[in-house]
């Protein structure tokens, strides 16, 4: 089967290198007033610095960065200026990468539409790699030709901005900025929107510094929970402590990873803090984050030493099955359901709950790792790929692949469970073809998703997914094919169709015969010698030949 694409080998996903914890700040009215004033003042400095960075474009260098930092230091402090300029640089770089990703997406869309426009109306996709089908009707062809011109115009504009180094960044968020023109549809008043806008543009974040007291000199949280802020120079009159600091009445109490956080601040290791206001709830929060040494990635063989729990992610549930080191399914398949309706926080909570149940199941089975498909869906939401199947495109659009993988990697690191990513090519198709029926029992129904989980696990463990033909019957072995042969994990091309080797099938046939054994037409045609010659009785017995 020459149309099969190459399957990439599985890899062990590295663990997280950062930690972030958050807790609520029960501030007083005076504290809220000071935090709001400081956040809005630093937010104005961040907006000014972002405008200066955007004007520089590609001509930015370390010297211009130092100039911007000195300009902000006059009205704030050196540490606040460093935090603002670093946040500006990160935001500009993120937008720049998004600009590049959009151009790549546009190029892919343009290439695919051009290929489909070149095909005749109603043409089917040929059985060759890269073949596409034509559009169904003339009206659809005309609409796609217009969309092609729009995409080409967008790509030209983006390429011009890319060459000039221009990016479009909105402090506070583009979605919130556009909401200003649709207040009636959102059910917001102008005052409520302005409050959200001011809050989103506030800046209250400071990077940590190793060797300083409690790991941060700008926003300091002591071991007892006292929170103090180094005020900017223009707001020094609001200080209620020495050295221009303001000590809040609220105390900080972290519950999650409290011991790890306390060990860092006692040793004066760097801890970054961010203070923000949730306008909808009217609550203040503080987030502490720090970097930790990346754990060494274990070899693939070590990660699979005790088997694997293979997971097939679907819309609404996770299909999981435990496989031993030999690739055999153990026990019964499991399903972990989740619901993607409701707000983003509720969806995230349901995903965490499903992953928690999955990790509990992995620990009970004794497996050392979880195998998942390396799904991207980067180009899977467009009509050019899935045609008129709007429901399927909508399903893929709301599929939480990135959030699922990120959450699973973070949570599995705390459970000391490895994550192995595998190529998703043909797992559902071959799983349903080769494993759904053999694993089904009169009291257990095996779905396509369960069979796909088995296929994922076997690919991770290095075993072929597709099952070979059964042994031929003893009475009529000439009509059956080859016997079952399982390729080892080290065999190259084990996922491909096994080639038919020419030559005799039994050692009794002398060498040189069977040259046309791979020719199926020759085997079913009289007069052809396709590997088996007619048996003839020898005249002399073997004892007289000597």
For each residue, the residues with C-beta under 8 A, 3 or more apart:
1: 4 496 497
2:
3: 127 128 129
4: 1 425 426 495 496 497
5: 129 425
6:
7: 423 425 426 459 495
8: 423
9: 423
10: 300 371 420 421 422 423 459 460
11: 300 420 421
12: 297 298 299 300 303 369 418 419 420
13: 405 409 418 419 420 421
14: 17 294 295 297
15: 294 295 297 409 413
16: 19 409 410 413
17: 14 291 292 293 294
18: 289 290 291 292
19: 16 257 260 289 290 291 292
20: 287 288 289
21: 254 256 257 261 287 288 289
22: 285 286 287 288
23: 252 253 254 255 285 286
24: 283 284 285
25: 31 227 248 250 252 275 283 284 285 286
26: 250 284
27: 31 32 35 248 249 250 284
28: 31 32 249 250
29: 32 33
30: 33 34 249
31: 25 27 28 34 35 248 249 250
32: 27 28 29 35 36 284
33: 29 30 36 37
34: 30 31 37 38 229 238 246 248
35: 27 31 32 38 39 204 229 248 275 277 284
36: 32 33 39 40 202 277
37: 33 34 40 41 235 238
38: 34 35 41 42 204 229 231 232 235 238
39: 35 36 42 43 202 203 204 275 277
40: 36 37 43 44 198 201 202
41: 37 38 44 45 232 234 235
42: 38 39 45 46 76 80 84 202 203 204 232
43: 39 40 46 47 171 201 202 203
44: 40 41 47 48
45: 41 42 48 49 72 75 76 80 84 203
46: 42 43 49 50 84 87 88 171 201 203
47: 43 44 50 51 171 201
48: 44 45 51 52
49: 45 46 52 53 68 72 84 85 88
50: 46 47 53 54 88 91 92 169 171
51: 47 48 54 55
52: 48 49 55 56 68
53: 49 50 56 60 68 88 89 92
54: 50 51 57 92 166 167 169
55: 51 52
56: 52 53 59 60 64 165
57: 54 60 164 165 166
58: 164 165
59: 56 64 165
60: 53 56 57 64 65
61: 64 65
62: 65 66
63: 66 67
64: 56 59 60 61 67 68
65: 60 61 62 68 69 85 89
66: 62 63 69 70
67: 63 64 70 71
68: 49 52 53 64 65 71 72 85
69: 65 66 72 73 78 81 82 85
70: 66 67 73 74 81
71: 67 68 74
72: 45 49 68 69 75 76 80 81 84 85
73: 69 70 76 77 78 80 81
74: 70 71 233
75: 45 72 232 233 234
76: 42 45 72 73 80 81 84 232 233 234
77: 73 80 81 218 230 232 233
78: 69 73 81 82
79: 82 83 206 209 217 218 230
80: 42 45 72 73 76 77 83 84 206 218 230 232
81: 69 70 72 73 76 77 78 84 85
82: 69 78 79 85 86 207
83: 79 80 86 87 205 206 207 218
84: 42 45 46 49 72 76 80 81 87 88 203
85: 49 65 68 69 72 81 82 88 89
86: 82 83 89 90 207
87: 46 83 84 90 91 203 205
88: 46 49 50 53 84 85 91 92
89: 53 65 85 86 92 93
90: 86 87 93 94
91: 50 87 88 94 95 169 171
92: 50 53 54 88 89 95 96 167 169
93: 89 90 96 97
94: 90 91 97 98
95: 91 92 98 99 167 168 169
96: 92 93 99 100 167
97: 93 94 100 101
98: 94 95 101 102
99: 95 96 102 103 158 161 162 167
100: 96 97 103 104 162
101: 97 98 104 105
102: 98 99 105 106 158
103: 99 100 106 107 155 158 159 162
104: 100 101 107 108
105: 101 102 108 109 378 379
106: 102 103 109 110 151 154 155 158
107: 103 104 110 111 155
108: 104 105 111 112 379
109: 105 106 112 113 151 382 384
110: 106 107 113 114 148 151 152 155
111: 107 108 114 115
112: 108 109 115 116 132 382 384 385
113: 109 110 116 117 144 147 148 151 384
114: 110 111 117 118 148
115: 111 112 118 119 132
116: 112 113 119 132 133 134 135 144 384
117: 113 114 135 141 144 145 148
118: 114 115
119: 115 116 123 132 133 134 135
120: 123 134
121: 134 135 136 137 138 141
122: 134 135 136
123: 119 120 133 134
124: 133
125: 131 132 133
126: 131
127: 3 131
128: 3 131
129: 3 5
130:
131: 125 126 127 128
132: 112 115 116 119 125
133: 116 119 123 124 125 387
134: 116 119 120 121 122 123 141
135: 116 117 119 121 122 140 141 144
136: 121 122 140
137: 121 140 141
138: 121 141 142
139: 142 143
140: 135 136 137 143 144
141: 117 121 134 135 137 138 144 145
142: 138 139 145 146
143: 139 140 146 147
144: 113 116 117 135 140 141 147 148
145: 117 141 142 148 149
146: 142 143 149 150
147: 113 143 144 150 151
148: 110 113 114 117 144 145 151 152
149: 145 146 152 153
150: 146 147 153 154
151: 106 109 110 113 147 148 154 155
152: 110 148 149 155 156
153: 149 150 156 157
154: 106 150 151 157 158
155: 103 106 107 110 151 152 158 159
156: 152 153 159 160
157: 153 154 160 161
158: 99 102 103 106 154 155 161 162
159: 103 155 156 162 163
160: 156 157 163 164
161: 99 157 158 164 165 166 167
162: 99 100 103 158 159 165
163: 159 160
164: 57 58 160 161
165: 56 57 58 59 161 162
166: 54 57 161
167: 54 92 95 96 99 161
168: 95
169: 50 54 91 92 95
170: 173 174 177
171: 43 46 47 50 91 200 201
172: 176 177 197 200 201
173: 170 176 177 200
174: 170 177 178
175: 178 179
176: 172 173 179 180 193 196 197 200
177: 170 172 173 174 180 197
178: 174 175 181 182
179: 175 176 182 183 186 188 193
180: 176 177 183 193 197
181: 178
182: 178 179 185 186
183: 179 180 186 188 189 190 193
184: 187
185: 182
186: 179 182 183
187: 184
188: 179 183 192 193 196
189: 183 192 193
190: 183 193 194
191: 194 195
192: 188 189 195 196
193: 176 179 180 183 188 189 190 196 197
194: 190 191 197 198
195: 191 192 198 199 279
196: 176 188 192 193 199 200 279
197: 172 176 177 180 193 194 200 201
198: 40 194 195 201 202
199: 195 196 202 276 277 279
200: 171 172 173 176 196 197
201: 40 43 46 47 171 172 197 198
202: 36 39 40 42 43 198 199 276 277
203: 39 42 43 45 46 84 87
204: 35 38 39 42 219 274 275 276
205: 83 87 219 272 273 274 275
206: 79 80 83 216 218 219 272 273 274
207: 82 83 86 216 270 272
208: 212 215 216 269 270 271 272 273 290
209: 79 212 215 216 217 270
210: 215 268 269 270
211: 268
212: 208 209 215 216 217 268
213: 217 220 268
214: 220 221 222 223 265 268 271
215: 208 209 210 212 264 265 268 269 270 271 290
216: 206 207 208 209 212 219 220 221 270 271 272 273
217: 79 209 212 213 220 230
218: 77 79 80 83 206 229 230
219: 204 205 206 216 227 228 229 230 273 275
220: 213 214 216 217 226 227 228 229 230
221: 214 216 225 226 227 252 265 271 273 286 288
222: 214 225 226 265
223: 214 262 265 266
224: 251
225: 221 222 251 252 253
226: 220 221 222 247 251 252
227: 25 219 220 221 247 248 250 251 252 286
228: 219 220 241 245 246 247 248
229: 34 35 38 218 219 220 245 246 248
230: 77 79 80 217 218 219 220 243 244 245
231: 38 235 236 238 239 244 245 246
232: 38 41 42 75 76 77 80 235 236
233: 74 75 76 77 236 244
234: 41 75 76
235: 37 38 41 231 232 238
236: 231 232 233 239 244
237:
238: 34 37 38 231 235 246
239: 231 236 244 245 246
240: 245 246 247
241: 228 245 246 247
242: 245
243: 230
244: 230 231 233 236 239
245: 228 229 230 231 239 240 241 242
246: 34 228 229 231 238 239 240 241
247: 226 227 228 240 241
248: 25 27 31 34 35 227 228 229
249: 27 28 30 31
250: 25 26 27 28 31 227 284
251: 224 225 226 227
252: 23 25 221 225 226 227 286
253: 23 225 258
254: 21 23 257 258 261 288
255: 23 258
256: 21
257: 19 21 254 260 261
258: 253 254 255 261 262
259: 262 263
260: 19 257 263 264
261: 21 254 257 258 264 265 271 288 290
262: 223 258 259 265 266
263: 259 260 266 267
264: 215 260 261 267 269 270 271 290
265: 214 215 221 222 223 261 262 268 269 271
266: 223 262 263
267: 263 264
268: 210 211 212 213 214 215 265
269: 208 210 215 264 265 290
270: 207 208 209 210 215 216 264 290 291
271: 208 214 215 216 221 261 264 265 288 289 290
272: 205 206 207 208 216 288 289 290
273: 205 206 208 216 219 221 286 287 288 289
274: 204 205 206 286 287 289
275: 25 35 39 204 205 219 284 285 286 287
276: 199 202 204 284 285 287
277: 35 36 39 199 202 283 284 285
278: 281 282 283 284 285
279: 195 196 199 282
280:
281: 278
282: 278 279
283: 24 25 277 278
284: 24 25 26 27 32 35 250 275 276 277 278
285: 22 23 24 25 275 276 277 278
286: 22 23 25 221 227 252 273 274 275
287: 20 21 22 273 274 275 276
288: 20 21 22 221 254 261 271 272 273
289: 18 19 20 21 271 272 273 274
290: 18 19 208 215 261 264 269 270 271 272
291: 17 18 19 270
292: 17 18 19
293: 17
294: 14 15 17
295: 14 15 413
296:
297: 12 14 15
298: 12 302 303 418
299: 12 302 303
300: 10 11 12 303 304 420
301: 304 305
302: 298 299 305
303: 12 298 299 300 368 369 418 420
304: 300 301 307 308 325 368 369 420 460 461
305: 301 302 325 368
306: 325 366 367 368
307: 304 322 323 324 325 330 365 366 367 368
308: 304 322 323 367 368 369 370 371 420 457 460 461
309: 320 321 322 323 358 361 362 365 367 369 370 371 457
310: 320 321 322 323 370 371 453 454 455 456 457 460
311: 318 319 320 358 370 371 372 453 456
312: 318 319 320 373 427 428 449 450 452 453 456
313: 318 372 373 375 399 401 404
314: 317 318 319 449
315: 340 395 399
316: 337 338 339 340
317: 314 335 336 337 338 354 449
318: 311 312 313 314 335 336 337 338 354 358
319: 311 312 314 333 334 335 447 449 450 452 453
320: 309 310 311 312 333 334 335 336 358 361 453
321: 309 310 329 331 333 334 450 453 454 457
322: 307 308 309 310 329 330 331 365 367
323: 307 308 309 310 327 328 329 330 454 457 458 461
324: 307 327 328 330
325: 304 305 306 307 461
326: 461 463
327: 323 324 457 458 461 463
328: 323 324
329: 321 322 323 333 439 454 457
330: 307 322 323 324 365
331: 321 322 365
332: 444
333: 319 320 321 329 446 450 453
334: 319 320 321 361
335: 317 318 319 320
336: 317 318 320 354 355 357 358 361
337: 316 317 318 354
338: 316 317 318 350 351 353 354
339: 316 342 347 350
340: 315 316 347 350 398 400
341: 346 347
342: 339 346 347
343: 346 347
344: 347 348
345: 348 349
346: 341 342 343 349 350
347: 339 340 341 342 343 344 350 351 400
348: 344 345 351 352 403 407
349: 345 346 352 353
350: 338 339 340 346 347 353 354
351: 338 347 348 354 355 400 403 404 407
352: 348 349 355 356 407 411
353: 338 349 350 356 357
354: 317 318 336 337 338 350 351 357 358
355: 336 351 352 358 359 404 407 408 411
356: 352 353 359 360 411
357: 336 353 354 360 361
358: 309 311 318 320 336 354 355 361 362 370 408
359: 355 356 362 363 370 411 412 415 417
360: 356 357 363 364
361: 309 320 334 336 357 358 364 365
362: 309 358 359 365 367 370 415 417
363: 359 360 366 415 417
364: 360 361
365: 307 309 322 330 331 361 362
366: 306 307 363
367: 306 307 308 309 322 362 370 417
368: 303 304 305 306 307 308 417 418
369: 12 303 304 308 309 417 418 419 420
370: 308 309 310 311 358 359 362 367 408 412 417 418 419 420
371: 10 308 309 310 311 420 421 422 456 457 460
372: 311 313 405 408 419 420 421 422 456
373: 312 313 421 422 423 424 427 456
374: 421 422 423 424
375: 313 399 401 424
376: 380 401
377: 380 381 396 399 401
378: 105
379: 105 108 382 385
380: 376 377 385 386 393 396
381: 377 393 396 397
382: 109 112 379 385 386 393
383: 386 387 388 393
384: 109 112 113 116
385: 112 379 380 382
386: 380 382 383 389 392 393 396
387: 133 383
388: 383
389: 386 392 393
390: 393 394
391: 394 395
392: 386 389 395 396
393: 380 381 382 383 386 389 390 396 397
394: 390 391 397 398
395: 315 391 392 398 399
396: 377 380 381 386 392 393 399
397: 381 393 394
398: 340 394 395
399: 313 315 375 377 395 396
400: 340 347 351 403 404
401: 313 375 376 377 404 405
402: 405 406
403: 348 351 400 406 407
404: 313 351 355 400 401 407 408
405: 13 372 401 402 408 409
406: 402 403 409 410
407: 348 351 352 355 403 404 410 411
408: 355 358 370 372 404 405 411 412 419
409: 13 15 16 405 406 412 413 419
410: 16 406 407 413 414
411: 352 355 356 359 407 408 414 415
412: 359 370 408 409 415 417 418 419
413: 15 16 295 409 410 416
414: 410 411
415: 359 362 363 411 412
416: 413
417: 359 362 363 367 368 369 370 412
418: 12 13 298 303 368 369 370 412
419: 12 13 369 370 372 408 409 412
420: 10 11 12 13 300 303 304 308 369 370 371 372 460
421: 10 11 13 371 372 373 374
422: 10 371 372 373 374 427 456 459 460
423: 7 8 9 10 373 374 459
424: 373 374 375 427 456
425: 4 5 7
426: 4 7 429 430 455 465
427: 312 373 422 424 430 431 452 455 456 459 465
428: 312 431 432 448 449 451 452 455
429: 426 432 433
430: 426 427 433 434 435 455 465 466
431: 427 428 434 435 436 448 451 452 453 454 455 456 465
432: 428 429 435 436 448 451 452
433: 429 430 436 466
434: 430 431 438 451 455 465 466 467
435: 430 431 432 438 439 446 451 454 455 465 467
436: 431 432 433 439 440 446 447 448 450 451
437: 440 446
438: 434 435 467
439: 329 435 436 446 450 451 454
440: 436 437 444 445 446
441: 444
442:
443:
444: 332 440 441
445: 440
446: 333 435 436 437 439 440 450 451
447: 319 436 450 451
448: 428 431 432 436 451 452
449: 312 314 317 319 428 452 453
450: 312 319 321 333 436 439 446 447 453 454
451: 428 431 432 434 435 436 439 446 447 448 454 455
452: 312 319 427 428 431 432 448 449 455 456
453: 310 311 312 319 320 321 333 431 449 450 456 457
454: 310 321 323 329 431 435 439 450 451 457 458
455: 310 426 427 428 430 431 434 435 451 452 458 459 465
456: 310 311 312 371 372 373 422 424 427 431 452 453 459 460
457: 308 309 310 321 323 327 329 371 453 454 460 461
458: 323 327 454 455 461 463 464 465
459: 7 10 422 423 427 455 456 462 463 465 495
460: 10 304 308 310 371 420 422 456 457
461: 304 308 323 325 326 327 457 458 489
462: 459 488 489 490
463: 326 327 458 459 486 489
464: 458 486 487 494 495
465: 426 427 430 431 434 435 455 458 459 495
466: 430 433 434 495
467: 434 435 438 484
468: 482 484 485 486 498
469: 480 481 482 483 484
470: 484
471: 480 483 484
472: 476 477 479 480 481 483
473: 476 477 480
474: 477
475:
476: 472 473 479 480
477: 472 473 474 480
478: 532
479: 472 476
480: 469 471 472 473 476 477
481: 469 472
482: 468 469 485 505
483: 469 471 472
484: 467 468 469 470 471
485: 468 482 498
486: 463 464 468
487: 464 491 494
488: 462 491 494
489: 461 462 463 494
490: 462
491: 487 488 494
492:
493: 496
494: 464 487 488 489 491
495: 4 7 459 464 465 466
496: 1 4 493
497: 1 4
498: 468 485
499:
500: 517 518
501: 517 518
502: 514 515 516 517 518 531
503: 511 513 514 515 517 531
504: 507 508 509 510 511 513 514 517 531 532
505: 482 509 514 517 531 532
506: 509
507: 504
508: 504
509: 504 505 506 513 514 531 532 533
510: 504 513
511: 503 504
512: 515
513: 503 504 509 510 529 531 533
514: 502 503 504 505 509 517 530 531 532
515: 502 503 512
516: 502 519 522 523 528 529 530 531
517: 500 501 502 503 504 505 514 523 530 531
518: 500 501 502
519: 516 522 523 528 530
520: 523 524
521: 524 525
522: 516 519 525 528 530
523: 516 517 519 520 528 530 531
524: 520 521
525: 521 522 528
526:
527:
528: 516 519 522 523 525
529: 513 516 532 533
530: 514 516 517 519 522 523
531: 502 503 504 505 509 513 514 516 517 523
532: 478 504 505 509 514 529
533: 509 513 529
534:
535:
536:
537:
538: 541
539:
540: 544 545
541: 538 544 545
542: 545 546
543: 546
544: 540 541
545: 540 541 542
546: 542 543
